[in-house]
Amino acid sequence: MATNSDCLFCKIASGAIPVTRLFEDEQLLAFPDINPQAPVHVLIIPKQHVGSLAHTTANEAGLLGHLLASGAEVAQQQGLVKGYRLVINTGHDGGQTVDHLHLHLLGGRHMTWPPG
């Protein structure tokens, strides 16, 4: 598994930085966001380092599909029966603050549009 020793999320995935693990399998890890923007705010990350969605190709289609399907599974586990939002911020202008692909799962309140 390719990791980046300077990457916060790679350190979390490796266990060097402890988090509450809400979901985990061979490819992904989900944990609560430390700066929640909703009553439920979970980050779902690939354990393999991928800088952003912009750094993916068709070769990562399986990983990306698994990321979304896992988002739905974690939402169900978190009891988000009334709905939720899945967000992937990409690049500086897209609001990405950690250079490691990650999916935000937000729920537990009504979401407004546009988001920001």
N, CA, C and O atoms as a Tinker XYZ file with bonds, in Angstrom:
   464  protein
     1  N      0.849000   -1.169000    0.000000    73     2
     2  CA     0.000000    0.000000    0.000000    64     1     3
     3  C      0.897000    1.234000    0.000000    63     2     4     5
     4  O      1.744000    1.389000    0.880000    81     3
     5  N      0.712000    2.109000   -0.981000    73     3     6
     6  CA     1.511000    3.329000   -1.085000    64     5     7
     7  C      1.017000    4.366000   -0.086000    63     6     8     9
     8  O     -0.175000    4.668000   -0.029000    81     7
     9  N      1.945000    4.911000    0.703000    73     7    10
    10  CA     1.604000    5.963000    1.652000    64     9    11
    11  C      2.578000    7.112000    1.492000    63    10    12    13
    12  O      3.617000    6.971000    0.847000    81    11
    13  N      2.244000    8.244000    2.077000    73    11    14
    14  CA     3.092000    9.424000    2.071000    64    13    15
    15  C      3.398000    9.725000    3.538000    63    14    16    17
    16  O      2.486000   10.008000    4.315000    81    15
    17  N      4.671000    9.666000    3.918000    73    15    18
    18  CA     5.043000    9.801000    5.326000    64    17    19
    19  C      4.708000   11.171000    5.909000    63    18    20    21
    20  O      4.635000   11.311000    7.129000    81    19
    21  N      4.504000   12.179000    5.072000    73    19    22
    22  CA     4.154000   13.517000    5.549000    64    21    23
    23  C      2.644000   13.750000    5.603000    63    22    24    25
    24  O      2.202000   14.800000    6.070000    81    23
    25  N      1.860000   12.803000    5.141000    73    23    26
    26  CA     0.414000   12.977000    4.998000    64    25    27
    27  C     -0.318000   12.635000    6.295000    63    26    28    29
    28  O     -0.152000   11.543000    6.839000    81    27
    29  N     -1.123000   13.568000    6.784000    73    27    30
    30  CA    -1.914000   13.361000    7.994000    64    29    31
    31  C     -2.793000   12.121000    7.887000    63    30    32    33
    32  O     -2.823000   11.306000    8.809000    81    31
    33  N     -3.504000   11.969000    6.782000    73    31    34
    34  CA    -4.425000   10.845000    6.652000    64    33    35
    35  C     -3.690000    9.519000    6.489000    63    34    36    37
    36  O     -4.204000    8.484000    6.911000    81    35
    37  N     -2.501000    9.522000    5.889000    73    35    38
    38  CA    -1.699000    8.288000    5.825000    64    37    39
    39  C     -1.267000    7.877000    7.228000    63    38    40    41
    40  O     -1.238000    6.689000    7.549000    81    39
    41  N     -0.929000    8.864000    8.067000    73    39    42
    42  CA    -0.554000    8.569000    9.457000    64    41    43
    43  C     -1.743000    7.997000   10.229000    63    42    44    45
    44  O     -1.579000    7.092000   11.047000    81    43
    45  N     -2.934000    8.524000    9.968000    73    43    46
    46  CA    -4.138000    8.004000   10.607000    64    45    47
    47  C     -4.410000    6.581000   10.128000    63    46    48    49
    48  O     -4.693000    5.698000   10.937000    81    47
    49  N     -4.324000    6.355000    8.818000    73    47    50
    50  CA    -4.591000    5.022000    8.267000    64    49    51
    51  C     -3.620000    3.978000    8.808000    63    50    52    53
    52  O     -3.999000    2.827000    9.023000    81    51
    53  N     -2.365000    4.378000    9.027000    73    51    54
    54  CA    -1.355000    3.436000    9.521000    64    53    55
    55  C     -1.483000    3.172000   11.021000    63    54    56    57
    56  O     -0.885000    2.228000   11.536000    81    55
    57  N     -2.253000    3.996000   11.720000    73    55    58
    58  CA    -2.398000    3.854000   13.162000    64    57    59
    59  C     -1.427000    4.712000   13.952000    63    58    60    61
    60  O     -1.461000    4.703000   15.182000    81    59
    61  N     -0.554000    5.461000   13.266000    73    59    62
    62  CA     0.405000    6.331000   13.956000    64    61    63
    63  C     -0.306000    7.450000   14.704000    63    62    64    65
    64  O      0.172000    7.902000   15.744000    81    63
    65  N     -1.438000    7.897000   14.186000    73    63    66
    66  CA    -2.287000    8.878000   14.859000    64    65    67
    67  C     -3.601000    8.168000   15.160000    63    66    68    69
    68  O     -4.294000    7.737000   14.239000    81    67
    69  N     -3.953000    8.042000   16.437000    73    67    70
    70  CA    -5.173000    7.302000   16.788000    64    69    71
    71  C     -6.443000    8.090000   16.484000    63    70    72    73
    72  O     -6.493000    9.309000   16.649000    81    71
    73  N     -7.463000    7.369000   16.037000    73    71    74
    74  CA    -8.800000    7.928000   15.812000    64    73    75
    75  C     -9.814000    6.869000   16.228000    63    74    76    77
    76  O     -9.478000    5.698000   16.404000    81    75
    77  N    -11.053000    7.302000   16.379000    73    75    78
    78  CA   -12.143000    6.360000   16.599000    64    77    79
    79  C    -12.516000    5.782000   15.246000    63    78    80    81
    80  O    -13.010000    6.500000   14.377000    81    79
    81  N    -12.287000    4.515000   15.065000    73    79    82
    82  CA   -12.536000    3.852000   13.776000    64    81    83
    83  C    -13.995000    3.415000   13.715000    63    82    84    85
    84  O    -14.412000    2.504000   14.430000    81    83
    85  N    -14.760000    4.070000   12.857000    73    83    86
    86  CA   -16.186000    3.779000   12.724000    64    85    87
    87  C    -16.453000    2.683000   11.704000    63    86    88    89
    88  O    -17.456000    1.972000   11.784000    81    87
    89  N    -15.544000    2.555000   10.745000    73    87    90
    90  CA   -15.648000    1.556000    9.675000    64    89    91
    91  C    -14.242000    1.343000    9.166000    63    90    92    93
    92  O    -13.450000    2.280000    9.067000    81    91
    93  N    -13.941000    0.089000    8.843000    73    91    94
    94  CA   -12.626000   -0.193000    8.276000    64    93    95
    95  C    -12.690000   -1.496000    7.503000    63    94    96    97
    96  O    -13.326000   -2.461000    7.926000    81    95
    97  N    -12.021000   -1.505000    6.366000    73    95    98
    98  CA   -11.793000   -2.737000    5.620000    64    97    99
    99  C    -10.384000   -2.649000    5.033000    63    98   100   101
   100  O     -9.603000   -1.789000    5.439000    81    99
   101  N    -10.056000   -3.506000    4.106000    73    99   102
   102  CA    -8.692000   -3.531000    3.562000    64   101   103
   103  C     -8.332000   -2.239000    2.828000    63   102   104   105
   104  O     -7.164000   -1.852000    2.806000    81   103
   105  N     -9.322000   -1.564000    2.225000    73   103   106
   106  CA    -9.056000   -0.387000    1.405000    64   105   107
   107  C     -9.340000    0.947000    2.080000    63   106   108   109
   108  O     -8.702000    1.948000    1.757000    81   107
   109  N    -10.294000    0.976000    3.017000    73   107   110
   110  CA   -10.809000    2.249000    3.531000    64   109   111
   111  C    -10.839000    2.299000    5.049000    63   110   112   113
   112  O    -10.811000    1.278000    5.737000    81   111
   113  N    -10.898000    3.533000    5.540000    73   111   114
   114  CA   -11.056000    3.796000    6.965000    64   113   115
   115  C    -12.000000    4.981000    7.123000    63   114   116   117
   116  O    -11.885000    5.967000    6.395000    81   115
   117  N    -12.938000    4.891000    8.074000    73   115   118
   118  CA   -13.863000    5.987000    8.367000    64   117   119
   119  C    -13.723000    6.370000    9.833000    63   118   120   121
   120  O    -13.609000    5.514000   10.710000    81   119
   121  N    -13.734000    7.687000   10.081000    73   119   122
   122  CA   -13.581000    8.207000   11.442000    64   121   123
   123  C    -14.245000    9.571000   11.530000    63   122   124   125
   124  O    -14.437000   10.229000   10.507000    81   123
   125  N    -14.603000   10.014000   12.749000    73   123   126
   126  CA   -15.259000   11.317000   12.900000    64   125   127
   127  C    -14.327000   12.465000   12.523000    63   126   128   129
   128  O    -13.130000   12.419000   12.806000    81   127
   129  N    -14.881000   13.495000   11.883000    73   127   130
   130  CA   -14.124000   14.705000   11.571000    64   129   131
   131  C    -13.854000   15.462000   12.874000    63   130   132   133
   132  O    -14.737000   15.550000   13.728000    81   131
   133  N    -12.653000   16.007000   13.034000    73   131   134
   134  CA   -12.332000   16.733000   14.274000    64   133   135
   135  C    -12.957000   18.130000   14.297000    63   134   136   137
   136  O    -12.992000   18.773000   15.346000    81   135
   137  N    -13.446000   18.601000   13.155000    73   135   138
   138  CA   -14.107000   19.902000   13.071000    64   137   139
   139  C    -15.473000   19.700000   12.406000    63   138   140   141
   140  O    -15.670000   20.128000   11.269000    81   139
   141  N    -16.417000   19.057000   13.097000    73   139   142
   142  CA   -17.673000   18.669000   12.456000    64   141   143
   143  C    -18.499000   19.861000   11.990000    63   142   144   145
   144  O    -18.604000   20.878000   12.675000    81   143
   145  N    -19.084000   19.702000   10.797000    73   143   146
   146  CA   -19.937000   20.720000   10.203000    64   145   147
   147  C    -21.412000   20.315000   10.228000    63   146   148   149
   148  O    -22.265000   21.004000    9.669000    81   147
   149  N    -21.697000   19.196000   10.879000    73   147   150
   150  CA   -23.063000   18.684000   11.031000    64   149   151
   151  C    -23.046000   17.760000   12.252000    63   150   152   153
   152  O    -21.974000   17.361000   12.705000    81   151
   153  N    -24.220000   17.416000   12.788000    73   151   154
   154  CA   -24.237000   16.507000   13.932000    64   153   155
   155  C    -23.492000   15.193000   13.671000    63   154   156   157
   156  O    -22.850000   14.650000   14.571000    81   155
   157  N    -23.580000   14.691000   12.451000    73   155   158
   158  CA   -22.771000   13.546000   12.031000    64   157   159
   159  C    -21.856000   14.040000   10.922000    63   158   160   161
   160  O    -22.331000   14.501000    9.884000    81   159
   161  N    -20.549000   13.947000   11.132000    73   159   162
   162  CA   -19.573000   14.335000   10.113000    64   161   163
   163  C    -18.431000   13.325000   10.179000    63   162   164   165
   164  O    -17.585000   13.367000   11.073000    81   163
   165  N    -18.434000   12.429000    9.215000    73   163   166
   166  CA   -17.468000   11.335000    9.162000    64   165   167
   167  C    -16.609000   11.509000    7.915000    63   166   168   169
   168  O    -17.114000   11.863000    6.850000    81   167
   169  N    -15.311000   11.258000    8.052000    73   167   170
   170  CA   -14.402000   11.223000    6.917000    64   169   171
   171  C    -14.136000    9.773000    6.549000    63   170   172   173
   172  O    -13.899000    8.936000    7.421000    81   171
   173  N    -14.176000    9.481000    5.264000    73   171   174
   174  CA   -13.875000    8.142000    4.765000    64   173   175
   175  C    -12.702000    8.290000    3.802000    63   174   176   177
   176  O    -12.790000    9.004000    2.803000    81   175
   177  N    -11.601000    7.603000    4.116000    73   175   178
   178  CA   -10.365000    7.772000    3.356000    64   177   179
   179  C     -9.877000    6.441000    2.805000    63   178   180   181
   180  O    -10.066000    5.399000    3.432000    81   179
   181  N     -9.248000    6.474000    1.632000    73   179   182
   182  CA    -8.525000    5.287000    1.184000    64   181   183
   183  C     -7.270000    5.125000    2.043000    63   182   184   185
   184  O     -6.644000    6.120000    2.409000    81   183
   185  N     -6.905000    3.912000    2.361000    73   183   186
   186  CA    -5.664000    3.678000    3.093000    64   185   187
   187  C     -4.457000    3.944000    2.203000    63   186   188   189
   188  O     -3.390000    4.320000    2.689000    81   187
   189  N     -4.628000    3.751000    0.921000    73   187   190
   190  CA    -3.586000    4.060000   -0.058000    64   189   191
   191  C     -3.588000    5.557000   -0.312000    63   190   192   193
   192  O     -4.655000    6.161000   -0.416000    81   191
   193  N     -2.414000    6.166000   -0.414000    73   191   194
   194  CA    -2.358000    7.602000   -0.646000    64   193   195
   195  C     -2.745000    7.937000   -2.083000    63   194   196   197
   196  O     -2.132000    7.462000   -3.039000    81   195
   197  N     -3.772000    8.762000   -2.206000    73   195   198
   198  CA    -4.198000    9.364000   -3.471000    64   197   199
   199  C     -4.374000   10.829000   -3.146000    63   198   200   201
   200  O     -5.157000   11.165000   -2.258000    81   199
   201  N     -3.667000   11.721000   -3.842000    73   199   202
   202  CA    -3.671000   13.135000   -3.500000    64   201   203
   203  C     -5.039000   13.788000   -3.528000    63   202   204   205
   204  O     -5.382000   14.552000   -2.626000    81   203
   205  N     -5.817000   13.497000   -4.545000    73   203   206
   206  CA    -7.157000   14.069000   -4.661000    64   205   207
   207  C     -7.910000   13.334000   -5.753000    63   206   208   209
   208  O     -7.344000   12.481000   -6.437000    81   207
   209  N     -9.173000   13.656000   -5.919000    73   207   210
   210  CA    -9.956000   13.077000   -7.007000    64   209   211
   211  C     -9.325000   13.412000   -8.352000    63   210   212   213
   212  O     -9.409000   12.625000   -9.295000    81   211
   213  N     -8.699000   14.571000   -8.440000    73   211   214
   214  CA    -8.053000   14.987000   -9.689000    64   213   215
   215  C     -6.874000   14.093000  -10.058000    63   214   216   217
   216  O     -6.433000   14.099000  -11.208000    81   215
   217  N     -6.359000   13.328000   -9.106000    73   215   218
   218  CA    -5.226000   12.436000   -9.353000    64   217   219
   219  C     -5.669000   11.005000   -9.674000    63   218   220   221
   220  O     -4.838000   10.098000   -9.720000    81   219
   221  N     -6.958000   10.797000   -9.892000    73   219   222
   222  CA    -7.443000    9.455000  -10.202000    64   221   223
   223  C     -7.659000    9.307000  -11.700000    63   222   224   225
   224  O     -7.809000   10.286000  -12.431000    81   223
   225  N     -7.668000    8.051000  -12.131000    73   223   226
   226  CA    -7.959000    7.700000  -13.522000    64   225   227
   227  C     -8.993000    6.579000  -13.498000    63   226   228   229
   228  O     -9.492000    6.197000  -12.439000    81   227
   229  N     -9.299000    6.072000  -14.659000    73   227   230
   230  CA   -10.228000    4.942000  -14.748000    64   229   231
   231  C     -9.699000    3.736000  -13.973000    63   230   232   233
   232  O    -10.480000    2.867000  -13.585000    81   231
   233  N     -8.398000    3.668000  -13.742000    73   231   234
   234  CA    -7.822000    2.558000  -12.979000    64   233   235
   235  C     -8.321000    2.536000  -11.540000    63   234   236   237
   236  O     -8.317000    1.479000  -10.909000    81   235
   237  N     -8.748000    3.674000  -11.009000    73   235   238
   238  CA    -9.249000    3.759000   -9.634000    64   237   239
   239  C    -10.767000    3.667000   -9.548000    63   238   240   241
   240  O    -11.337000    3.931000   -8.490000    81   239
   241  N    -11.427000    3.300000  -10.633000    73   239   242
   242  CA   -12.896000    3.237000  -10.630000    64   241   243
   243  C    -13.413000    2.303000   -9.537000    63   242   244   245
   244  O    -14.414000    2.611000   -8.890000    81   243
   245  N    -12.761000    1.191000   -9.328000    73   243   246
   246  CA   -13.189000    0.259000   -8.287000    64   245   247
   247  C    -13.082000    0.869000   -6.901000    63   246   248   249
   248  O    -13.989000    0.725000   -6.081000    81   247
   249  N    -11.969000    1.554000   -6.639000    73   247   250
   250  CA   -11.772000    2.216000   -5.352000    64   249   251
   251  C    -12.814000    3.307000   -5.152000    63   250   252   253
   252  O    -13.386000    3.429000   -4.068000    81   251
   253  N    -13.064000    4.101000   -6.191000    73   251   254
   254  CA   -14.027000    5.197000   -6.072000    64   253   255
   255  C    -15.443000    4.675000   -5.851000    63   254   256   257
   256  O    -16.194000    5.243000   -5.059000    81   255
   257  N    -15.809000    3.612000   -6.535000    73   255   258
   258  CA   -17.124000    3.007000   -6.321000    64   257   259
   259  C    -17.248000    2.458000   -4.908000    63   258   260   261
   260  O    -18.288000    2.603000   -4.265000    81   259
   261  N    -16.186000    1.830000   -4.432000    73   259   262
   262  CA   -16.183000    1.283000   -3.073000    64   261   263
   263  C    -16.270000    2.414000   -2.047000    63   262   264   265
   264  O    -16.920000    2.265000   -1.013000    81   263
   265  N    -15.621000    3.537000   -2.329000    73   263   266
   266  CA   -15.674000    4.701000   -1.439000    64   265   267
   267  C    -17.117000    5.187000   -1.292000    63   266   268   269
   268  O    -17.579000    5.432000   -0.178000    81   267
   269  N    -17.823000    5.326000   -2.405000    73   267   270
   270  CA   -19.218000    5.781000   -2.352000    64   269   271
   271  C    -20.133000    4.756000   -1.685000    63   270   272   273
   272  O    -20.977000    5.116000   -0.865000    81   271
   273  N    -19.968000    3.494000   -2.031000    73   271   274
   274  CA   -20.800000    2.456000   -1.420000    64   273   275
   275  C    -20.547000    2.377000    0.089000    63   274   276   277
   276  O    -21.477000    2.146000    0.862000    81   275
   277  N    -19.315000    2.564000    0.502000    73   275   278
   278  CA   -18.993000    2.558000    1.928000    64   277   279
   279  C    -19.582000    3.775000    2.614000    63   278   280   281
   280  O    -19.979000    3.700000    3.777000    81   279
   281  N    -19.644000    4.902000    1.906000    73   279   282
   282  CA   -20.309000    6.089000    2.458000    64   281   283
   283  C    -21.762000    5.790000    2.789000    63   282   284   285
   284  O    -22.258000    6.190000    3.842000    81   283
   285  N    -22.442000    5.090000    1.896000    73   283   286
   286  CA   -23.842000    4.718000    2.143000    64   285   287
   287  C    -23.937000    3.748000    3.318000    63   286   288   289
   288  O    -24.863000    3.845000    4.124000    81   287
   289  N    -22.995000    2.819000    3.424000    73   287   290
   290  CA   -23.001000    1.854000    4.535000    64   289   291
   291  C    -22.771000    2.553000    5.879000    63   290   292   293
   292  O    -23.447000    2.256000    6.865000    81   291
   293  N    -21.816000    3.477000    5.907000    73   291   294
   294  CA   -21.544000    4.207000    7.155000    64   293   295
   295  C    -22.742000    5.082000    7.520000    63   294   296   297
   296  O    -23.085000    5.199000    8.697000    81   295
   297  N    -23.383000    5.700000    6.519000    73   295   298
   298  CA   -24.583000    6.507000    6.787000    64   297   299
   299  C    -25.658000    5.659000    7.445000    63   298   300   301
   300  O    -26.311000    6.106000    8.388000    81   299
   301  N    -25.848000    4.443000    6.959000    73   299   302
   302  CA   -26.835000    3.543000    7.553000    64   301   303
   303  C    -26.427000    3.194000    8.983000    63   302   304   305
   304  O    -27.261000    3.199000    9.889000    81   303
   305  N    -25.148000    2.892000    9.185000    73   303   306
   306  CA   -24.660000    2.562000   10.527000    64   305   307
   307  C    -24.844000    3.730000   11.495000    63   306   308   309
   308  O    -25.069000    3.521000   12.687000    81   307
   309  N    -24.749000    4.949000   10.987000    73   307   310
   310  CA   -24.892000    6.145000   11.815000    64   309   311
   311  C    -26.351000    6.547000   12.012000    63   310   312   313
   312  O    -26.634000    7.536000   12.688000    81   311
   313  N    -27.278000    5.789000   11.427000    73   311   314
   314  CA   -28.703000    6.042000   11.616000    64   313   315
   315  C    -29.249000    7.221000   10.830000    63   314   316   317
   316  O    -30.232000    7.837000   11.240000    81   315
   317  N    -28.633000    7.537000    9.720000    73   315   318
   318  CA   -29.064000    8.701000    8.927000    64   317   319
   319  C    -30.190000    8.308000    7.970000    63   318   320   321
   320  O    -30.020000    8.327000    6.751000    81   319
   321  N    -31.329000    7.955000    8.535000    73   319   322
   322  CA   -32.456000    7.459000    7.755000    64   321   323
   323  C    -33.201000    8.569000    7.007000    63   322   324   325
   324  O    -33.901000    8.284000    6.035000    81   323
   325  N    -33.066000    9.827000    7.438000    73   323   326
   326  CA   -33.773000   10.939000    6.792000    64   325   327
   327  C    -32.963000   11.551000    5.651000    63   326   328   329
   328  O    -33.460000   12.422000    4.938000    81   327
   329  N    -31.716000   11.100000    5.474000    73   327   330
   330  CA   -30.887000   11.599000    4.396000    64   329   331
   331  C    -29.520000   12.047000    4.888000    63   330   332   333
   332  O    -29.277000   12.164000    6.089000    81   331
   333  N    -28.647000   12.290000    3.941000    73   331   334
   334  CA   -27.273000   12.690000    4.242000    64   333   335
   335  C    -26.652000   13.263000    2.972000    63   334   336   337
   336  O    -27.235000   13.198000    1.890000    81   335
   337  N    -25.486000   13.812000    3.127000    73   335   338
   338  CA   -24.742000   14.368000    1.990000    64   337   339
   339  C    -23.357000   13.737000    1.965000    63   338   340   341
   340  O    -22.710000   13.596000    3.003000    81   339
   341  N    -22.902000   13.352000    0.753000    73   339   342
   342  CA   -21.544000   12.888000    0.534000    64   341   343
   343  C    -20.836000   13.939000   -0.309000    63   342   344   345
   344  O    -21.351000   14.367000   -1.342000    81   343
   345  N    -19.641000   14.357000    0.140000    73   343   346
   346  CA   -18.909000   15.434000   -0.533000    64   345   347
   347  C    -17.450000   15.029000   -0.709000    63   346   348   349
   348  O    -16.827000   14.495000    0.209000    81   347
   349  N    -16.912000   15.290000   -1.907000    73   347   350
   350  CA   -15.484000   15.167000   -2.146000    64   349   351
   351  C    -14.997000   16.538000   -2.600000    63   350   352   353
   352  O    -15.299000   16.970000   -3.712000    81   351
   353  N    -14.247000   17.220000   -1.744000    73   351   354
   354  CA   -13.630000   18.495000   -2.119000    64   353   355
   355  C    -12.347000   18.183000   -2.874000    63   354   356   357
   356  O    -11.597000   17.288000   -2.486000    81   355
   357  N    -12.092000   18.922000   -3.958000    73   355   358
   358  CA   -10.928000   18.647000   -4.794000    64   357   359
   359  C    -10.175000   19.938000   -5.074000    63   358   360   361
   360  O    -10.713000   20.869000   -5.673000    81   359
   361  N     -8.929000   19.981000   -4.633000    73   359   362
   362  CA    -8.071000   21.139000   -4.874000    64   361   363
   363  C     -8.390000   22.301000   -3.946000    63   362   364   365
   364  O     -9.406000   22.305000   -3.250000    81   363
   365  N     -7.514000   23.270000   -3.952000    73   363   366
   366  CA    -7.644000   24.432000   -3.067000    64   365   367
   367  C     -8.963000   25.156000   -3.259000    63   366   368   369
   368  O     -9.670000   25.418000   -2.285000    81   367
   369  N     -9.313000   25.490000   -4.514000    73   367   370
   370  CA   -10.560000   26.211000   -4.764000    64   369   371
   371  C    -11.796000   25.364000   -4.462000    63   370   372   373
   372  O    -12.878000   25.907000   -4.241000    81   371
   373  N    -11.644000   24.053000   -4.452000    73   371   374
   374  CA   -12.748000   23.159000   -4.120000    64   373   375
   375  C    -12.907000   22.938000   -2.626000    63   374   376   377
   376  O    -13.823000   22.238000   -2.194000    81   375
   377  N    -12.016000   23.533000   -1.829000    73   375   378
   378  CA   -12.121000   23.422000   -0.382000    64   377   379
   379  C    -11.348000   22.265000    0.226000    63   378   380   381
   380  O    -11.516000   21.979000    1.411000    81   379
   381  N    -10.497000   21.585000   -0.554000    73   379   382
   382  CA    -9.722000   20.476000   -0.015000    64   381   383
   383  C     -8.606000   21.023000    0.871000    63   382   384   385
   384  O     -7.793000   21.830000    0.421000    81   383
   385  N     -8.565000   20.584000    2.132000    73   383   386
   386  CA    -7.565000   21.086000    3.076000    64   385   387
   387  C     -6.509000   20.048000    3.439000    63   386   388   389
   388  O     -5.468000   20.406000    3.990000    81   387
   389  N     -6.750000   18.777000    3.145000    73   387   390
   390  CA    -5.754000   17.722000    3.340000    64   389   391
   391  C     -5.542000   17.066000    1.982000    63   390   392   393
   392  O     -6.493000   16.612000    1.345000    81   391
   393  N     -4.290000   17.021000    1.548000    73   391   394
   394  CA    -3.974000   16.468000    0.223000    64   393   395
   395  C     -3.958000   14.945000    0.250000    63   394   396   397
   396  O     -2.924000   14.305000    0.057000    81   395
   397  N     -5.123000   14.398000    0.494000    73   395   398
   398  CA    -5.361000   12.947000    0.470000    64   397   399
   399  C     -6.849000   12.804000    0.169000    63   398   400   401
   400  O     -7.682000   13.354000    0.891000    81   399
   401  N     -7.184000   12.086000   -0.869000    73   399   402
   402  CA    -8.582000   11.891000   -1.239000    64   401   403
   403  C     -9.397000   11.472000   -0.020000    63   402   404   405
   404  O     -9.009000   10.560000    0.711000    81   403
   405  N    -10.523000   12.140000    0.193000    73   403   406
   406  CA   -11.406000   11.758000    1.285000    64   405   407
   407  C    -12.838000   12.174000    0.977000    63   406   408   409
   408  O    -13.095000   13.153000    0.276000    81   407
   409  N    -13.749000   11.399000    1.525000    73   407   410
   410  CA   -15.175000   11.620000    1.356000    64   409   411
   411  C    -15.736000   12.106000    2.685000    63   410   412   413
   412  O    -15.504000   11.496000    3.729000    81   411
   413  N    -16.477000   13.207000    2.636000    73   411   414
   414  CA   -17.175000   13.704000    3.825000    64   413   415
   415  C    -18.585000   13.132000    3.812000    63   414   416   417
   416  O    -19.291000   13.230000    2.808000    81   415
   417  N    -18.992000   12.538000    4.917000    73   415   418
   418  CA   -20.369000   12.117000    5.135000    64   417   419
   419  C    -20.950000   13.073000    6.161000    63   418   420   421
   420  O    -20.483000   13.133000    7.298000    81   419
   421  N    -21.979000   13.827000    5.753000    73   419   422
   422  CA   -22.620000   14.819000    6.619000    64   421   423
   423  C    -24.089000   14.477000    6.780000    63   422   424   425
   424  O    -24.768000   14.157000    5.804000    81   423
   425  N    -24.581000   14.543000    8.011000    73   423   426
   426  CA   -25.989000   14.260000    8.235000    64   425   427
   427  C    -26.417000   14.635000    9.641000    63   426   428   429
   428  O    -25.653000   15.198000   10.425000    81   427
   429  N    -27.660000   14.305000    9.929000    73   427   430
   430  CA   -28.214000   14.606000   11.236000    64   429   431
   431  C    -28.904000   15.953000   11.307000    63   430   432   433
   432  O    -29.359000   16.364000   12.374000    81   431
   433  N    -28.987000   16.644000   10.179000    73   431   434
   434  CA   -29.724000   17.902000   10.089000    64   433   435
   435  C    -30.106000   18.105000    8.629000    63   434   436   437
   436  O    -29.593000   17.419000    7.746000    81   435
   437  N    -31.014000   19.055000    8.376000    73   435   438
   438  CA   -31.389000   19.385000    7.007000    64   437   439
   439  C    -30.235000   20.098000    6.318000    63   438   440   441
   440  O    -29.663000   21.036000    6.872000    81   439
   441  N    -29.897000   19.663000    5.130000    73   439   442
   442  CA   -28.822000   20.282000    4.338000    64   441   443
   443  C    -29.432000   21.327000    3.392000    63   442   444   445
   444  O    -30.475000   21.094000    2.782000    81   443
   445  N    -28.776000   22.460000    3.286000    73   443   446
   446  CA   -29.254000   23.510000    2.395000    64   445   447
   447  C    -28.466000   23.493000    1.095000    63   446   448   449
   448  O    -27.421000   22.853000    0.987000    81   447
   449  N    -28.998000   24.219000    0.103000    73   447   450
   450  CA   -28.339000   24.321000   -1.205000    64   449   451
   451  C    -28.438000   25.744000   -1.678000    63   450   452   453
   452  O    -29.513000   26.324000   -1.524000    81   451
   453  N    -27.428000   26.361000   -2.236000    73   451   454
   454  CA   -26.127000   25.779000   -2.514000    64   453   455
   455  C    -25.296000   25.644000   -1.230000    63   454   456   457
   456  O    -25.532000   26.352000   -0.251000    81   455
   457  N    -24.313000   24.715000   -1.249000    73   455   458
   458  CA   -23.566000   24.427000   -0.039000    64   457   459
   459  C    -22.548000   25.493000    0.350000    63   458   460   461
   460  O    -22.197000   25.588000    1.526000    81   459
   461  N    -22.066000   26.289000   -0.581000    73   459   462
   462  CA   -21.081000   27.285000   -0.151000    64   461   463
   463  C    -20.403000   28.018000   -1.232000    63   462   464
   464  O    -19.560000   28.874000   -0.964000    81   463
